[in-house]
Amino acid sequence: MANDNSTTNYQWVGKRTRRPDGVDKVTGRARYGDDMMVPGMLYAKILRSPHAHAKILSIDTSKASAMKGVKAVLTSAQIPDHPLSEPPYAPIINDMHDISRNVMARDKVFYDGHAVAAVAATSERIAREAIKLIDVEYEILPHVLDPREAAGPDAPVLHDDQFTYSADGLSEKPSNLFRSITGHRGDLEKGFADADVIIEREFTSEPVHQGYIEPLACIATASEDNCVELWTTTQGHFVIRALCAKLLNMDLAKIRVTASEIGGGFGGKNTVYGEPVAIRLSQMTGRPVRMVMTRTEVFRASGPTVGSRTIIKMGAKKDGTITAADAETWYQAGAFKGAPVGRAVETYFSSYTIKNARACVHDVCVNRPKVAAYRAPGAPMAAYAAEGVINELAVKLGMDPVDLRMKNAVREGDESLMGSKYGQIGLVDVLEKVKSHAHYAAPLGKNQGRGFALGYWMHGGGLSSVSAHLLDDGTVTVATGNPDIGGSRSSMRVMAAEELGIDIELIKPIVADTGSMGYSHLTAGSRTTFATGLAVINAVREIIEKLRTLAAKKWEIPVEDVSWEAGLAVPSTSHNGLQALSLKALAGMATKMGGAIAGHSEINAGGVGAAFSAQLVDVEIDPETGFVTPLRYTVVQDVGRAISPDYVEGQLQGGAVQGIGWALNEAYIYDDQARLQNTGFLDYRMPVASDVPMIDTVLVEVPNPNHPYGVRGVGEPCLVSAPAAVANAVENAIGKTMSSLPMSPPIVLKGIEQVQASQVGSD
Amino acid sequence: MAKHHITTNINGDEVDFSCYAGQTLLEVLRTELGMTGTKNGCGSGDCGACTVIVNGRPVNACLVLGVELEGADVETIEGMAEGTTLHPLQQKFLDHAALQCGICTPGILNMAKALLEKNPNPTETEVRYGLAGNLCRCTGYDKIVRAVMDAAAEMRADG
């Protein structure tokens, strides 16, 4: 594929254009998961465990079944069982044994909120009443919430069929520790011996929820011939189809999934929750079944991201060369294995050329909901610990924190801790932009502090399919299989228009259902503009080829003599007297001269571009209360190429504010029985408009050479560095290192009091 | 359980509906009347996604009962545009890319409309506090605040 990186004189790429789905979203016309109604539908509700860890001794559904209006009651008996997957394990595990038990508990419940039974009834009110009539007898078991404790020998074991997996095979005894992934290079002992300064610290972070505003919602319509139509809010309807088919032993082709508009996901809508249950209830009743989670259910029973504990040690020479770095981290997987440990190791220390480094991350089951992805899954907690220590190294070495990073920054040809070799990357460019930014030198007032941190994310490629159709009137539809979570239709349209050389308004981007398209992986991993964008470019280039052929046929000249320029088929200069033909003119001829014109592309995109995001943040602390107010915020990120700059800026701004929430407020809070205490937005306090300042963005554009326009992906690196940057600002403001998130007012106040006490002591 | 018959005004039209005593305005709009532009984010008044305007005041539709609406004037997102002409706030949200997923947008637009009716010339801080009851998880609020301030300026200029 031609590399057009030298060409920046684009007609549409990089321009601020209105998004094609915008009008529907400002008028309330857009239909999200919960906005669909089907005639004759039933309403489903799920009964959830009030216990964090218990055996299910019996479930009596007779009273619920007898209630007027109840059409079906379901337990795990109606969900097919699946064997445990076996080693060797893939980096990301989709174990049907676990997923079937997560959507409906089988013999045990593993967290407060775990689904135990479900009802389908003629109204939501009846369904709500009916689940209260289901009698479940539990034998309560001891629980464990902390991952390091859970990995120890004395912890209550969640799964008696889970053994620790390592290169030596499986452990003798069942364990909550599923596996550990280690990245290692060099000689740690030598590295620390070479260091002039060594810092050793412990960090903890709490699980945080993705906090999408649209609850999980779906409608399943099963028919007597084993077909299913499913409407659901998801980041990947092809993945939902695959999981439902495997879980329910159905044929893929007989499940047709339509993705609704999606009201936020951030990784939290990558998997199934209510969908298989709704399908089974529909199969049992012969009626459409609608399942919508309440906000409380979303918090209790859908996956937050991991909480973590880290022990970390880093050493550096006086000149700032980091000689060694060693981290051991325990990640909470929640009720079932699958914490993003591999990706944590990939990102650990990977912004730096540290010769001697090791990161070992443990995947540990605890009595919490099974974690899901959340925007750069696994990376922000690793960056929080590593960047925290690097900031302290800068203080100890008397070095500027950006200079320290520059001294150790990775460049093209260097490797991540897992050995990924960096291509053309923009870390140095990012750091230079930070140093020259006015924010970096701006004065700070009393009780104020400035924080800085760096984040790396490798991005995803993978399977994407696109179908583009040229219509008789010269307009074009571009269908993808990727839900549009934050403006991807806009980027797809821009790239198609740029290739075809026509006005963007002539192109209609569409998110098509699973019956209409080849397989398309999730809208996740910041892959859509990159991977699906590549497929869009391929598909419209196929249209261009067909248009050249059509023009050649019309002119009766060789196709090689026809070029495509700015929306026109142009004959070579050797053919005097022939007038260039527009896309519109050719579109009108196509059906009369051979048939309709379409382009398709089904690819597995490689060549992703890694990206780095630097964040600068100023905060002010109220010394009376410990309340932290972010005052100024700047995100400097290598975005490759901003196809739609408005939405690239929006990603960076949104990621920064999610990081502010993660650093300052958000946490899952449990009582001593491991029951979740903050199951609503009032107590699970995400940032509101009055909590945050404007978020300045600096888009550094170092193009990814593996994409015609240089796209890297932008949505995730910005969250990787955000919690660390905010935490660093708090530390600077109060003059003390802090090692746990969130830095809520009581914790900050305690820090302030410790500083004051030490000052009194030294006076 | 008997339903109550209610006559109300929605976006200027007289509308009849029947609802149970416990049904909220949000449920009535979405399930009884099929007006799904008003979004359900939490059902407990904490996210603002269901913000509508009742008798001139912005309210969370999930905290108002359907039976309270006899004779009321209700404004929802479906009535914000005048015919096919978008409200300046809707225009500015598109111009400033002030939405990503869009689920919070109808509620924020209604809240901003109510804010600007009370205060046509708000400061950034006033806009931020005015919208503090409306959660947005995607945008970080930056472009939303800019869009509201720009719409306010345009509405003042148009008098």
Interface residues (C-beta under 8 A of the other chain):
Chain A: R16 R18 R19 D21 G22 V23 K25 V26 T27 G28 R29 A30 R31 Y32 D34 D35 M37 R125 Q210 G211 Y212 I213 E214 P215 E261 I262 G263 G264 G265 F266 V292 T294 R295 I485 G486 G487 D646 Y647 E649 G650 Q651 Q653 G654 G655 A656 V657 Q658 G680 F681 L682 M686 P687 V688 A689 S690 D691 V692 M694 I695
Chain B: Y20 R30 T31 G34 M35 T36 G37 T38 K39 N40 G41 C42 G43 S44 D46 C47 A49 T76 I77 E78 M80 A81 L86 Q90 F93 L94 D95 H96 A97 L99 Q100 C101 G102 I103 C104 T105 P106 L109 E124 T125 V127 R128 Y129 L131 A132 G133 N134 L135 C136 R137 C138 T139 G140 Y141 D142 K143 I144 V145
